[in-house]
Amino acid sequence: MKKEITTKVAIFQKKEIRKTIYKSEWWFSIIDVIEALTDSVNPRDYWYKMKIRVKDDDGLELSTICRQLKLIAPDGKMRETDCANTEGMFRIIQSIPSPKAEPFKRWLARVGYERVKEIEDPELATKRTRAIYKAKGYSNAWIEKRMRGIEVRETLTNEWKKRGVKEGQEYAILTAEISKATFGMTPNEYQKFKGLECENLRDHMDDLELIFTMLGEASTTEIAKNKNARGFDQNQIAAKEGGEIAGDARKKLEIKSGKKVATRKIIFRKENRKKN
């Protein structure tokens, strides 16, 4: 079965660079790297012109060392993006005149090495994710809930894989089903509700929002296993039922507390970074 491609974010000098694992190594968004090194207002155009220039000067087709992989785009959807692994990225950097090139090469080498160590010891990846959230300014209590949510989500997607659900669109539909039943909003609607653009929705949820998200996904996993749901249709029913369990609990809490769980509150914004 095809391996799910998941977008991660690395930080280089306060710039976010999307990356993903493909064939057991990191592949980085070329557009993000160009933006980080050049501060270009149009990195896509820079990349387009750069490929033409390198071909004319050196006869090298940079596209041959790249691969289109699906990464989370600014609109929140998974879209094919030009990516390169560590070796390919070193070659691309050679054609980018930037004072940041040398420190980026050292950063890139370190990140590549870290991936090898993470394969040997998966716990390192978890520690690194915690460190990134901490560096961004999140509280320890929030980080613990977010990390637990990541584990719950991974357990659910692993279960979907086993049960014949296809990654990509089918995952997105089932996730929207759970969210709609839990909060009365799909993830896209929730993002608009919070006034978010390309930010990760869950990175802007407070404690209760994260808890009910986990409850909906954990309930879905349990229902899918107990009912032995197979394929998309049966798992869609399980997703709706799992979300309804969390949704019913949310509504009861709102009645007792007199306060809505879903909030427009933003937990973190780049422009408002602060140390805890």
C-alpha positions in Angstrom: 0.0 0.0 0.0 1.3 3.5 -0.9 2.9 5.3 2.0 1.2 8.4 3.3 3.1 11.6 2.6 3.0 14.0 5.6 4.2 17.6 5.5 6.5 18.8 8.3 8.0 22.2 8.9 11.6 23.0 9.6 12.9 26.4 10.7 15.9 28.1 9.2 16.6 31.7 10.5 12.9 32.1 11.4 11.8 31.0 7.9 9.5 28.0 7.6 10.6 25.3 5.1 8.2 22.5 4.3 9.7 19.0 4.1 8.4 15.5 3.8 9.8 12.0 4.0 10.2 10.1 0.7 12.1 6.8 0.5 13.4 7.3 4.1 15.0 10.7 3.5 14.0 14.3 3.8 12.8 16.2 0.7 12.5 19.9 0.9 10.2 22.5 -0.8 12.4 24.3 -3.3 10.2 27.3 -3.3 10.5 27.6 0.5 14.3 27.3 0.3 14.5 30.0 -2.4 12.3 32.3 -0.4 14.4 31.7 2.7 17.7 32.4 0.9 16.7 35.3 -1.3 13.7 36.9 0.4 12.2 37.0 -3.1 8.6 38.3 -3.2 7.9 35.7 -6.0 10.0 32.6 -5.3 8.0 30.6 -7.9 9.1 33.0 -10.6 12.7 33.0 -9.3 12.7 29.2 -9.5 11.3 29.2 -13.0 13.9 31.7 -14.3 16.7 30.0 -12.4 16.0 26.7 -14.2 16.2 28.4 -17.5 19.5 30.2 -16.5 21.2 27.0 -15.3 20.2 25.1 -18.4 21.6 27.9 -20.6 24.8 28.3 -18.6 25.6 24.7 -17.6 23.3 22.6 -19.7 21.8 21.1 -16.6 18.1 20.4 -16.3 17.4 21.1 -12.6 14.0 19.4 -12.9 15.8 16.1 -13.2 17.1 16.3 -9.6 13.6 17.3 -8.4 10.5 15.4 -7.6 6.9 16.6 -7.2 5.6 15.6 -3.8 2.4 16.6 -2.1 2.8 19.2 0.6 0.3 21.3 2.5 -0.2 24.5 0.4 -1.2 28.0 1.8 -4.8 27.1 1.2 -4.6 24.1 3.5 -4.8 21.5 0.7 -2.3 18.9 -0.3 -0.7 20.1 -3.6 2.2 18.8 -5.7 5.3 20.8 -5.0 8.8 20.8 -6.5 11.0 19.1 -3.9 14.7 18.0 -3.7 16.5 15.8 -1.3 19.6 16.9 0.6 22.0 16.1 -2.3 19.8 17.8 -4.9 19.3 20.8 -2.7 23.1 21.3 -2.3 23.3 21.5 -6.2 20.4 24.0 -6.4 22.0 26.2 -3.7 25.1 26.5 -5.8 23.1 28.5 -8.3 21.6 30.9 -5.7 23.8 33.9 -5.0 23.0 34.5 -1.3 25.0 35.3 1.8 22.8 32.8 3.6 24.0 29.9 1.4 26.8 28.7 3.6 24.8 28.7 6.9 22.0 27.0 5.0 24.3 24.3 3.8 25.4 23.6 7.4 21.7 23.6 8.5 20.8 21.3 5.6 23.6 18.8 6.5 22.5 18.7 10.1 18.8 18.2 9.2 19.8 15.3 6.9 21.8 13.7 9.6 19.0 14.2 12.1 16.7 12.2 9.8 19.1 9.2 9.9 19.2 9.3 13.6 15.4 9.6 13.8 15.0 6.4 11.7 17.3 4.6 14.2 15.5 6.1 17.2 11.9 7.4 16.5 11.7 9.0 19.9 14.2 11.7 18.6 11.6 12.9 16.1 9.1 13.4 18.9 11.6 15.3 21.0 12.5 17.5 18.0 8.8 18.3 17.4 8.5 19.4 21.0 11.6 21.5 20.7 10.2 23.3 17.6 6.9 24.1 19.4 8.8 25.3 22.4 11.0 27.6 20.2 7.9 29.0 18.7 6.6 30.1 22.1 4.0 27.5 23.0 3.5 26.5 26.7 4.6 23.1 28.0 1.0 22.2 28.9 -0.2 23.0 25.4 2.6 21.1 23.8 1.8 17.9 25.8 -1.8 18.0 24.5 -0.7 18.8 20.9 1.8 15.9 20.9 -0.9 13.5 22.3 -3.2 14.8 19.5 -0.5 13.9 16.9 -0.3 10.4 18.3 -4.1 10.0 18.2 -4.2 11.3 14.6 -1.4 8.9 13.5 -3.2 6.0 15.1 -6.3 6.9 13.1 -4.6 7.3 9.8 -2.7 4.0 10.3 -6.1 2.3 10.9 -7.5 3.9 7.7 -4.5 2.5 5.8 -5.2 -1.0 7.1 -8.9 -0.7 6.1 -8.3 0.3 2.5 -9.0 4.1 2.7 -6.9 6.0 0.1 -4.7 8.8 1.3 -5.3 12.3 0.0 -8.9 13.1 -0.9 -10.5 10.3 1.1 -8.5 11.1 4.2 -9.6 14.7 3.8 -13.3 13.8 3.4 -13.2 11.5 6.5 -11.4 14.2 8.5 -14.0 16.7 7.5 -16.8 14.3 8.5 -15.3 13.9 12.0 -14.8 17.7 12.4 -18.3 18.5 11.1 -19.9 16.1 13.6 -17.6 17.3 16.4 -17.7 21.1 16.0 -20.4 21.7 13.4 -17.6 22.9 11.0 -15.3 21.3 8.5 -11.6 22.1 8.9 -11.8 24.7 6.1 -14.8 26.3 7.7 -13.0 26.2 11.1 -10.0 28.0 9.6 -12.2 30.7 8.2 -14.0 30.9 11.6 -10.6 31.6 13.3 -9.5 33.9 10.6 -6.6 31.7 9.6 -5.0 31.6 6.2 -2.2 29.0 5.6 -1.6 28.3 9.3 -2.1 24.8 10.7 -5.6 24.8 12.3 -4.6 22.5 15.2 -1.7 24.7 16.1 -4.2 27.4 16.9 -6.6 25.3 19.0 -6.9 25.8 22.8 -7.0 22.9 25.3 -10.7 22.1 24.9 -10.6 22.2 21.1 -7.6 19.9 21.1 -9.3 17.5 23.6 -12.5 17.3 21.6 -10.6 16.8 18.3 -8.8 13.9 20.0 -12.0 12.5 21.3 -13.6 12.5 17.8 -10.6 10.8 16.2 -10.0 8.3 18.9 -13.7 7.4 18.9 -13.6 6.9 15.1 -10.6 4.6 15.4 -12.3 2.5 18.1 -15.6 2.2 16.1 -13.7 1.4 12.8 -11.8 -1.4 14.6 -14.8 -2.8 16.5 -17.1 -2.8 13.5 -14.2 -4.0 11.2 -15.0 -1.1 8.8 -13.6 -1.8 5.3 -13.2 0.7 2.5 -14.2 4.3 2.2 -18.0 4.0 2.6 -17.9 2.0 5.9 -15.2 4.2 7.3 -17.2 7.3 6.5 -20.0 6.0 8.6 -17.5 5.3 11.4 -16.1 8.8 11.1 -19.5 10.4 11.4 -20.4 8.2 14.4 -17.0 9.0 16.1 -17.4 12.7 15.5 -21.0 12.6 16.9 -19.7 11.1 20.2 -17.3 14.1 20.5 -20.0 16.5 19.3 -22.6 15.3 21.8 -20.0 15.6 24.6 -19.2 19.1 23.4 -22.8 20.2 23.4 -23.4 18.9 26.9 -20.3 20.8 28.2 -21.5 24.0 26.5 -24.9 23.7 28.1 -23.4 23.1 31.6 -20.7 25.8 31.2 -22.6 28.3 29.2 -19.6 28.8 27.0 -18.9 27.7 23.4 -15.9 25.3 22.9 -15.0 26.5 19.5 -13.3 29.9 19.8 -11.9 32.5 17.5 -9.0 32.8 19.9 -5.6 32.4 18.2 -3.1 30.5 20.3 -0.1 31.6 18.3 0.8 33.9 15.4 4.2 34.4 13.8 4.2 38.1 14.3 3.4 37.7 18.0 6.2 35.3 19.0 7.1 35.4 22.6 9.0 33.2 25.1 7.1 31.4 27.8 
